[in-house]
Amino acid sequence: MPITLTNLVLHDIRFPTSKSLDGSDAMNAAPDYSAAYLRINTSDPTLHGDSFIFTIGRGNEIQIQAIKILATKIVGFEIEYAFKNIGAIAKELSGDSQLRWLGADKGVFHMGAGAVLNALWDIFAKSRGVPLWKLLASMSPEELVAAIDFRYITDALTADEALAILRKAVPHRAANEALLLKEGVLAYTTTPGWLGYDDEKMLRLTQEAIDSGFGLVKYKCGKSLEDDRRRLTKIRDLVGPDFPIAIDANQVWDVEVAIEWINTLKEFNLHWVEEPTHPDDVIGHARIAAAIAPTRVATGEHASSRIIFKQLLQGNAIKVMQIDATRVAGVNENLANILLAAKFGVPVCPHAGGVGLCEIVQHLAMFDAVAVTGHHFNRVVEFVDHLHEHFLEPANIVNGAYRPPRRSGASSEMVAQSIQEFEFPHGTYWSSPAGISHARASRMNTAEKNQRNGARG
């Protein structure tokens, strides 16, 4: 009897990471890492699909509502029907004209579509008893292309071009998979680099990262040029002149400021500079890239869609593409992003960290390594050592590389106890004195900031 999608369960999960300044940077001073969490149940009580959208606290409840509105569209579908028609389903979720009016291919509804699609892919992989990377890498080029919406990108990548890229890799899939199982995919770490950490903690964590086998470490920057120079000087004193280090401005600079700031730091031999300006400013990124060369520009965690990535590639504005597992419309749109990057010869180095982003995005990088561009040293996947214990299959890093997940699905399922503890506002943590105090302080800090900004106006 066919298995059908039956009902939805949604959870507002928030972790109080701002207490330890984990995740702190020049734009986001005190994030509470959060997940708008979706479970799609099926008529088989042993099978369900899990996914989430990563947020940093307030607004998570809005993302939950967007997911709920969209997910109701697929209730009642048979699983195999959904698999065979996943491209059409993706277009329907992103193309609802009334919802699209609130933000065409971007924003909470576009990300909500991604949550629904990612949950479906989790079900597809679980129903076949394989991890998501294996499912994707086993699909035919024709099946993969059928899952992609090529609207608005055919001036950069056509369906025929995508088929050619995928077909070229087919004879190498078995060898690429064997190498993946043996060595994994390379990782880099941002764990030492949060802006709120003092120098002692930053340097201690840097040494620990190097000792653990990471070959690239990234640091937050952009709040103070003097402070950036001081921190980078200490880092270079520790790691030497040639060890790869990158910096991440998290969008805080105007274009001219970015150019001047980055060029002032050239002596530190930066591997790349990440998010130097607003994520939608393609022309600005192109100007920065030309002005700071040979220092490379990397961006993508806030790129809202394949259309933004298309323009960044067409404008020679990035040398590193950083796809995110939950920013765009799910696996489907990230297939398009990976193939766009392959067409333009730009390495995909996924953004991760947050809540569960490492767990999900590793599958996309592994699919790329097996079935698109193969193994190469230009691909590195971000790793941040926070909150992995809340997932049934935490990301596994060995000697600075992601080891491929073996459990079926997309590695997106959270531990039930973690949901019970950190569901906002009634989970056991948030209803405890510590949680109530933290939530109250967060609201007060926001109100005080708004009051100050109003007084300035």
N, C-alpha and C positions, 0 to 999 in steps of 0.2 A: 504494500500500500504506500502511495507517495507520501513523503513527509512535507508538512506545510508549516509556514510561519504563523504562529498563533497570537502572541501578545508581547507587550513591551514592559520592561521594568527600567526605571531611570533613577539615578542616585546623584546627589550633589556632594562630591567628595572633596574635602579641603584639608590640606596639611599646613601646620603653623610654621612654615620654613622661615618666615621673617624673623622669628625669635633668634635664630642663629645666623641670620643674614646669608643663608644659602640662597644662591640665585641673584644676589644683589649686583647691580651694575649701574652705569651712569643714567640710564633711563628708568630703570625699575629698582628703586631703592630698597623696597621691603615687600617682595612678593610672597604670597602664600600659595605655594604650588597646589593646583587643583585639577580635578577631572570631572567634566560633565559626562557621566558614565551611562552607557546604554547596554542593556541585555535584550536580545531578541530570542524569545523562546519558540520551540517548535512542538509539533505533535508527538515527537519522540522525546520523552522526558529526560533522556540522557544527552540530548543535543541542544545546544544554544550557542548564539553568537554574541561576543562581547567586544565593545569598542568604547572609545571616549574621545572627547576633545580636551586638549590641555589648555587651561587658563591659569591666571595667577591670582585668583581670589574673587573679589566682587565682580559681578556680571556672570558668574558661573550659572546662576539661576536663570538668566536670560538664554544662555546657550542651551540649557536643559529644555526650555520650552520650544526652541527652534527645532531641536532634535525630535521632540515629541510630535510636533505638527507634521514633520516630514516622514517619520517612521511609520505612522499610521497608514501611509500610502501602500506599504508593501505587506501588511498583515493579510494573510489568506493565500499568499503566493505559495506554490509548490517550490521546493528547493531547486530541483533540476530545471524547472522553468526559469527561475531567477538566474541560475548559472548561465543558461543558454542565451538569456536576454539581458545580461548585466549591462551591456552598453546602452540599450534602450532605457533601462531603469535609471541609469546614471543621468541620462539626458532629461528624463522626466523630473527627477529630483532637483536638478539644477535649473531646469527650464520652466518651472511653474511661474507663469507670467506675473501673477499677483504678488507672490513672494519675491520674485526676482526684482521687482520694482524697488525693493528695499536695499538692493545692492547686487548689481549684475556680476555674477561670477566672483563674489567676494563677500566677506562679512559672516555674520552668525548663521545665516541660512545656507550659505555655500559650505561652511565648515560643518553645519548640521548634516548636509547631504553626505559629506565625507564620513561622518560617524555611522550613518545608516549603511553606506557602502562597505566600510571596513568591517562592520559587524556581519554583513553578508559574506564577505570573503573569509572571515573567521569560520563561519558555518560551512562554507564550501570546503575549506581545508580540513576541518574536523570531520566532516561527513566522509571524506576520502582517506582519513587516517594519516595525513601528512602535514608537515609544517607549511606555512604559507609560501615561503621561498621555494620549496620543492614543487608545490602546486603550480606556481607561476612559471617556473623553469621547465615544467613538463608540458605546458600548454603549447599548442601549435602557434606559429606566427599568425595564422589567420584568426584564431580564437583571441589572441592578445590584441590584435588590431581592431577586432570587432568590439572590444571593450572600451575603446578610446573614442572620445568626442573630438573630432578634428575641426569643429567649427572655430573660426578665427585664427587658426594656425597653419592653414594650407599654404600660405605664402612663405612659410618657413619649413614645414614638414608635411608631406602628403601621405595618405595611407599607403600608396605604392612604395614610397621611400622608406616608411616604417617597416613594411613587409620585407624589403630588401635587406635592411639592417638586421632584422631578426633571423631571416633565412640564412644569411651569411654566418651567423653564430651557431646554427643548429649542429653542424658537424663537430663542433668543439664543446658541446654541452657536457658530454660524459667526462672528458678530461678536466674541464673547468669545475665540475661538481666534485670530482675526486680531490682536486687541489683545495677546494673549499672545505671539504670534510677533514682534510689533513692540517690545513694552516689557518682557516677562517679568513676574515677580512680585517685589514689593519684598522686600528682605532687611534684616536687622539683624545686627550682629556682636557677638560676645563675645570676640573675639580679644584686645582690650586688657585684659580684665577679670579674668584669673586671679589668685587671691589670693596666689600665691607670687611674683608679679612685683613688683619694686621700683617706686617712684614714677616714676623716670625712664623705665623701659620702658613702664609703664602710660600715661603721658602722651604719649610718642612714638608708641605704637601708636594711641592715641586720635586724635591729629592725622592720622595716616596714614589712619585709617578715614574721618574726615570728608572728607579730601582725595579719597578714593576714591568718595565719593558716598553713603555710608551715612547714613541719617537717624535712626538710633537705635543707641545703644551700651549694652551691658549689662555690669555689674560684679558680681563675687562679693562677698559680705558675710557678716556673722554671727559672726565669730570674736571680735571686740572692737568694742564700740560706739565707743570712743574712736578706734580705727583706722579704722572706717567713716566717722566724721565727718571725720577728717583727709583720707582719700582723696577723699571726695565734695567736700570744700571745694576741693581742688586741681583736681578735674575741673571743677567749676563755674567756677573761676577761668579755666580754659582754654577751655571751650566756651560760656560765657555762661549767663544764667539761664533761657533758654527752649529750648535744644537738648534734645531728648528723651533722657533716660538712665533706665535701669532697673537694679534690683538683684536678686540671686538668692541666697537664704539656704541653698539645698540641704537643707532639712528640719531644720535644727539647733535650731529654737526650740520650746519649749512654747507653748501658745496665748497665755497671758497675757504671756509674755516677748515674743512676736512683736508683740502689740498695742502694748506699751510701746515696744519698740525702733523699730518702724516710725514710730509717731507722733513719736518724738524726732527722726526724720530728715525730717519733713515739709517743712522749710524748703528742702530740696533739690529739691522739685518732681519727684518720681519718677513716671515714666511707668507703671511697674507694679512690684510686688514679687512675686518668683517663689518658689515652694515654701517658704512661710513656716513650715510645720510638716509632720508626718508625712503622706505621700501618701494614706493610707487614712482619715485623720480628716476626714470630710466635715463633720461638725458643727463641728469646730474651725475649718475653713476658712471656714465661714459666719459664725462669731463674729468672726473676724479681718476678714473682708470688711466686715461692718457697722461695726466699730469703727474702721477706718482710712479709710473712705470720705472723700473721693472718690478717694484712691489705690486703684488697681485691684489685685486679686489675680489672678495668673496661675499655672497649674500644669498638669501632665499628663504630664511625661516619665516619671514613675514610676507613673502611674495604670494599674493592672494590666489593666483591662478596660472595656468599654462600660458595665458596671454601675456602676463608680465614677464615670465621666463623667456618667452619667444622674443620679446623686445630687448631684454637684457642681452640675449645671445646675438641677435641681429645687429645691435649697436656696439658689439665688442666691449660691453660694459663690465663683464665679469670674466674672470679666469677660473673661478671655482663656483659650482652650483650647489647650493645647500638646501635640498628639498627637505620638507617637514612632513611627517606622517599624518598630521591632523590639521594643517593649515588650509590645504586645498581639498577638493572633492574626492578624497579617499584614494584608494589604490588605483582606480581608473585614471584619474588625472595625473597621478605620479607616474604611471606608465608612459603617458604623453611626455611628461617632463624629462624622464630618463632618455627617451628616444630623441627628443629635441637636443639634449646635451650630446648624445652620440653623434647626431648629424653634424653638430658644430665643433666636435672634438674637444669639448670642455668636460673635465672630470666631475662626477657627481659625488660630493662629500657631504652626506646627510647631516642635518641638524638633529641633535638629540638632547638628552637630559630631561629636565622637567619631571613630569609624572608619566612613566611608561613609554616615553618617546624612544628611548634606547631599545626597549623590547620590541616595538613595532617596526621601527625604521630599519633595523638590521635585516629584516626580510627583504626589503626593497633593494638594499645594497647587495645582498647575496644573489638575488635575481639578476641584477645588473652584472655581477661577476660571473654568473653561470651562462646567462642567455642573451646578453647584449654586448657589453664591451670587454668581457673577460677580466682576468686578473691583471692589475697593474699597480704600480707604487704611487700613482697620483691619487688614488681613491683612499680616503681615510674617513672613518665614521666617528662622529663625536661621541664621547662617553663622559658622563658625570655620575659620580658614585653617590647618588642620593635616591632613596625610596624604592629600590629594587625589591626589597624584602616583601613588598605588598603585592607581588605578582606570583602566580603559580609557577611560572618558569622565568626566573630573573635572567637578565642578560648575563652571559658568562664570558668574562675577559680572561684570556690566558696569554701571558707574554706580550701584552699590548695588542691583542687581536680578538675580535669577536669570534667566538666559536658558534657554529650553526646550531640553532635550536633543533631538538629532536621531537619534542612534544607536538602533536597535531594542533593546527590552528595558527593564529597570528600573534601568540604570546601576549595577548591583551587582556586576559582574564585576571581580575584581582582576587586576592584572598578574601573569603567571606568575613573573617574577623576584622580585617582592615576597613571594609565597608561599614561594618557595624560601629567601629570605633570613630571613624573620621567623617561620617555623613553629617552634613551641616543642615540645621543647627542642633539636631537632637541625638547625634551619635554620642558614645560614652565619653569621648574626649571633649567635644564641644559643649556638652551639658555639665562637665566637671567645673569646679572653680577656676582651674587654670585656663580652660577653654573659654569660659564666659568672660574672664578677665582679658584674654587675648583679643576676642572679638570686640569687646567694648573699647579697648585701647585703639584698635584698628579704625573703628568708626570715629572715635574722637580725633585721631590724627588727621583723618580725611576732612572732618568738619572744620578743624582748625586751619588746615591748609586752604580750604575753600574760602574761609572767612578772611584770611590774609590776602588771598588773590582778589577777593571782592573789594577789600579796602584799598588795594593798589589801583584797581580800576576806577 
